[in-house]
Every structure is written in structure tokens, then in C-alpha cells.
């Protein structure tokens, strides 16, 4: 598999072995002291040591304080590690959580105040007005596509509410998307992350916002993910399937600049209240929300069924989603994953306050969210 270059929306080197180009890339820019931002579990695996073996001539340090859904305190700890190392650049190495933290470690290290003061809806939001350290991203999962996004989603430490730093300045200077980094992912993580990528593409396409460029990307991303997800889950060494899912993940993240929908508002609530993995939360909600959405945009459901090779048209798209989930091992409803009926009121409150559902194809009231959570229980 050859390595291909893209510049959309940032410089991307895509293909098996791309990780080996990071060291020469940084050296060519005169950089010597990277801080590798990664998660606690990944740091203990041979994967990180293997990557570091390709950084000859550099003096890297590792911050492995990311775990669970990323929090503001993890960002601030990463910024402290950046300063302590005297780092001159940041390498984000991991899944969406690690990459979201890595994106804004440089902001926190070079700007005053807490990272929460830079979220887009802060009443006195601070400007990112100083030069940021060079940042490169290497995804090790195929789900969020955070490596190509211009936003960082981090949770408040106490409430666990997700907050967003949104600024083109935090885009990676370069992305090294190497599907070999995903070969060791367990099947359940591959499945949850894959459903995250699929959800991004589907919800972006269904958003009523006008963005034909993103519509095309989202439909093709949906097609690629639908064809590759089973192989990636059930054939862990299938590099082509892993490559296709990594591409679908990036395409979903590019497409969702058109915005998302109610599945994500529900998933963000489930992450805040129940600490569910984001991809799993999307997977647990998508068929319920899509069944509710279909009447609003039946023609778009026909198109989704077409690209996913679902016979019977849009009416069969939701049954296909449910069958796909079962085939990749995502079973049970919310209750089977620890969600309790007594939590629905709080879930509704957070979902209703979340911005994503504002571009759902069917408007959502608090009562609608309550029914969706109850149906998904």
C-alpha cells in the first residue's frame, strides 16, 4: 500500500508506514523536543515504543495522562508537561480523546488561564492570539476523525459536560494516518469506533444545512464505512479494511463541519451522565433516532440505503443498521450498558442543551428526547 498525500483540510500523509515519516518531518522543521500526548492504556503497549523507535535524532517526552472521556484538567496537566520538558512541538498519538487533548495542550502551554476560558461559548472567551507550537496527529483508532478537525471536545472536571474549543488555529500542521497503527485494536473498540465514524457521515448528510461539498464526502464516507466495518471487526489483520475505516473516519470529521444531529446530542448526554464511550453511545442511539428521523427526509434515507447497498430502499435502512450492530457485536439497549431509567431526566436536560440537535432533520423538543431515551432503554 503506497502512502498518498492530501491537503484537505490540512496536510495528510495516508497509508501503511506513514508513522515513520514523523521524525524526518519534525527534523526538517528544525524541531527537536516533541511532547507525545497519548492515553494511559496506549502508553503501556508496544505500539508506542515502536513509534518512538522511528524518532531518531529527537528527544521526545511522553504525557500519558489521558484516560476516559478527556477533561480540562488533563489538558492543563499536559501543558505543564510541555513546559517541564521544554518542548518545541506536540505529537498527538492515540484515539479521539488523546488527539482532542493534544490539540489544545499547545494553547494552554502558551496562553494564560484555564483551557475552559477558550471554549467557544464562554461568556468572556479568550482569543488564541499567540503562536502555537507545531502539532502533528497520528490516529490509532478509526472513529472520531479528530486528527483533521478544528475543534477539541473536553469535559468539565466536575459536571462532565462536554465543552468545545473551536478554532482553525488548532488544526494539525500535518496528519500521519497510518492504518497499521489500528491493527492491534480489539474487536469491541474497532466496532464502537467504526459506528462513530459511520454516525458522523450519516448525521452530516442528514443535516439540513446547505453544504453540497460535505454531502458528497459524507455519502462516500458512509459507503466506505458500510463496506469495510465488518471486515475491520472480524478480520483484525485486514489492512485494506483498516485503511478504509481510517479514511471513512477522516471523511466523517471533514463532513461534520456541516454539523451533526440528535444522535450526537444523546451521545454527549450519555457520556456526561453515564461515562459511556462516545462511539458506543452513538451506536446505542443511532437506530432509535434514525427511525424517528426518517419521516422528515425519506429521500435522503433512500440515498443512504443505496450507497450502503441495502435492498428495499430507505424503509430498510434502519433495520440494516440494527443488523449491522448485531453482526459487529454491539448488542443490548441502554439498560444493558448500565443506563438507569432514573437518569433519563438528566439525560434529556443535557441533550436539549447540546448544540448538535439544532441541525437534526427533525426538530427535537425535551419531550422528543425523553421518548427517544425511553425507546432506547
N, C-alpha and C positions, 0 to 999 in steps of 0.2 A: 504494500500500500504506500503510494508516494505521499509526500507532505505537500499540501496545497496552501497557497496564500490567498487570503481575502482581506478586504478593507471595508468591513460592514458590520457594525458601525465603527469598529476600531480594527487595528491590525491584528489579524488572526493567522496563526500557523496551525494547520489542521492535518492530523494524520499520525500514524504509529511512529513513535520515536521523536515527536516534536519536543518532548520534555528535555531532550539532550541539547537543544539549541538555546536554552535559557542562559547558561553560563556564558557562552560566547556573546550572546546578545547584551548582557549586562556589562561585560568587559569592554565591548565596543563603545558603550556609552560612558566609559570611564568610571563605572560603579564597582565597588569592591566589597561592601559590607551590607549584604541584604539581611533583612529580618524575614524569616519564613513564618507566616501566620497559618497555623493549622489547628486541627482539633485533637483533643486528648487521645481518642482511640486511634486515630490515624498515625499519630506521632510514635506509637508503640509498635507499629507494623514495619516490616522490611521495606515497604513501598517508599517511605520517606527516606530511609537510609540509602536506597538505590538511587533516588532522585538526587540526593546530596552528593553522591559519587560523581555526578556529572557537573559539579560546580567547581572544578579545579581552577585555582587562581583567585577564588573568592573566599571571604571569611564570613560564612553565614552564622547567624544565631537563630534559634527556634523559639517562637512563642506558641505554646500548645495549650493555652488556657481557654479554648473554645469548646463548649460542650452543650448538648441540648439545643433549644432554640436560643440564638445568640442574644446577649444582653448588652446594655450600655456599659456595665461595669467591665465586661470582657474587652470592650473597645478601649476603655481607659487603661486597663492593665496592659494591653498590647502597646499602647502609646508609651507607657512607662518603660516597657521592654525595648522599644525602638530607641528611646533616648539613652537608656543604660548601655546599649550595645554601640551607640554612636553610629547607628545605621544610616545608610545613604539611599536605600530603596526598600521596597516591600515586595515579597513574593507571596501571593495567596495560593495556598496548596490545600485543596480539600473540596468538600461539598458546599452547598449554598450557605450554610452557617459560617464556615471558615472564610469564604470569599466575601460575605457581607461584612464581617468584622474587618478583614484585611483592607477592604476598600476605604474604610474611614479611619484606620489606625493612623495614616499619614495626616489626616485632617486634625485629629486630636493631638498628635505629636507636634504640630506646627502652629496651632491656633489656641487661643485662650478658651477657658470654660469647659463645661461638660459637653459631650457629644450630643446630648439631648437638646442643647441650645441651637443645634444646626438642623433639626428636623424641620421639614417644610412648613408645618402648620404651627410652629412655636409662635406665641404672640409677639415676642421680640427676637425673631430668628436672626442669628448671626450670619454674616456673609463669609463665604470661603474666599478670602481675598489675598491670601499669601500663596506663594508657590508650594506645590505639594511634591513629596518625594515620588520618584518614578515607581510605578506599580505594575507588576505583571501578574497574570492569573493563570492557574492550571487547575481545571476542574477534575475531580476524581470521582464524581457521580454525574449522571445524566438526568437532571431533574429541573432545577431552578433556572439554569442558564445565567446565573448571577455573574459569570465571567464577562458577559457582554452587556450588562445592564448599567444604567446610570443612576441607580438608586441602591441604597443599603437599608435593609429592614432589620432593625434591632428592637428588642423588647425592653420596656421599663423594668428595672430590677425588682420593684415591689409589686406592681399590678400585673406584670407580664403582658401588658398591652403592647402591640407592635407599633413602632414608630418608624417613619421613613425619612432618611436623608436623601434628597433628590437634587442632583446637580451634575451636569455633564463633566465637570472637572474631576469627578471621582471615577470616571471610566478608566478601565485598564489602559495603560500605554500599549500593551501588547498582550495577546492571549495565545497560550500554547495549549491547544486542545488535542490531547493525546489519548485515544481510546484505549491504549494499553494500560493506562492508569486505572481503568474501570474493570479490568479482567478479574480481579480478586473480590469484587463486591458480592456479598451473599445474595441469594435469590430474593429474599424478602425486601432488602434495601433496593435492589435493582427494580423490583416491581413497584414499590412505593414511589421511587424517584421517577420511574417511567410514566406512572399515572400523573405525576406532577407536570411533566413535560407535555403529555397529551392534553391535560386540562388547560394549560396555558394556551396552546394552539386553538383548542375548541372555543374557549371563552373569548379569546381575542377575535376570532372570526365572527362570533355571535354578537359582539358589541355593536351597538347601533352607531357608534362614532364613524365619521366618514374618513376612511383611510384605505383606499384600494391597494396600496403597496403592501400594507400589513395583511390585508385579506389574502393576497396571493401567497405570502410567506406562511401564514397560519394554515391555509389549506394544504400546502405542500408539506409543512411540518406535521400536520395531522396524518397525512398519507404515509409519510416515512415512519412515524411512530407506530401507527396501526400495523404496518407490515413487519416491523422489527422487534416489537416488545416481547412477543412470545419467545423468539429465538434468543434474545438477550437474557431472559429469565431462565429458560430451560437448557440452554447451551452456553454455559458461562465462558467457555473459551472461544465463542463465535465472534471473532474480531470484527467481521462485517456488521453483524447485528449491533455490537457495542458502538461501532463507529456511527451507524445510522441513528442510534438513540442519542449519541452526543450531539450530532447535527440537529436532530429534532428538538433537543433541549435548547440549543442556542437559538434556533428559529422561533421557538415559543417566546423566549425572552425578548427577542427583537420585535416580534409581532405585538407583544402586550404593551408597547408604548401606545397602542390604540386603546388600551385599558382592558379590564377583565370583567368579572361578573359576580353573581351571588354565590357561586361555589367558593370563591376565594374569601368572600366576607364570612361565610360559615366556617371555612378552614381556619381563618385568622382567629375567630372566636374560640374554636376548639383548641387551638394552640395556646391561647391565653388562659383558658379556664381549665383545660384537661391536660395540657402539655403534650398533646398528640404531635407526632411527626407531621410536618406540613404536607408532604406528599401523601401520606396515609389519610390525613384528614380530607384532602381533596378527593381521594379515591372513595372514601366512605360517603361523601356527599354528592358526587357528580351525577350519578344516575337519578337520584331523587330530584335534584334541581333541574336536570335536563328534561325529565318527564314533565315538570311544571312549566318549563320554558317553551316547549315545542309548539304549543298553540299560537305563540306570539310570532314565530318566524318559521313556519313549516317548510318554506322553500329552502332556507339555509340548512335545515335538517336533511332534506333530500340531497343537498350537495355534500354534506358530511358523510352521509351513507354511501354516496357514490365514490368518494375518494378512499373510504375505508373498505370498499368492495363488499358492502352489506346488501344482500339481496332483499327486495321488498320495500326499498325506499326509506324515507325518513321515519316512518312509523316503526321501523325495525331497528333504528339506531340505538335507542335506549336499551332494548333487550340485548343488542350486541355488546354494549358497554358492560352490562351485568355479566354476560357470559365471559367476556374478556377478563374481568376482575377475578372471576372464579378460576379461570384457567391459569392465571398467574399467582394464585394462592391468596388473594385478598378476599377473605370471607367474613361473614357476620356483619351485623349492623352496628350502630354506635354503642349500644348496650354491651355488646360482646367485647368492646375495646375500652370498657371502663367508664363510659359516659353514663351519668345518672339522670333520671327524669327531673330531679330537683335542681339540676344545673341549667335547665332549659331557659329559665327567665334571664339568667345572667348571659347565657349564650346569645339570646335574642338581643339583649341590650348592646353587646359588643358588636354583633353582626350589623345591626342597624346603624351604628355609629361609623362603621368601616366604609371607606370611600369606594371600594371596588364595585359594590352593587349598583352604584349610580349609573353604570354603563351596562347593567344587565338588560337583555332584550325585553324583559317584562318587569315593570316596576315592583319593588318589594316593600311592603309595609311590615311593621313589627308583627302583625298577625300572620302575615305570609311566612316570615321567618319561623315563627312558633310552629306553624303547620309543617314546614319543611323539616325542622329538627325532630318533631314528633314522628313524622313519617319515616325518618331515617333511623329512629331509635331501634 
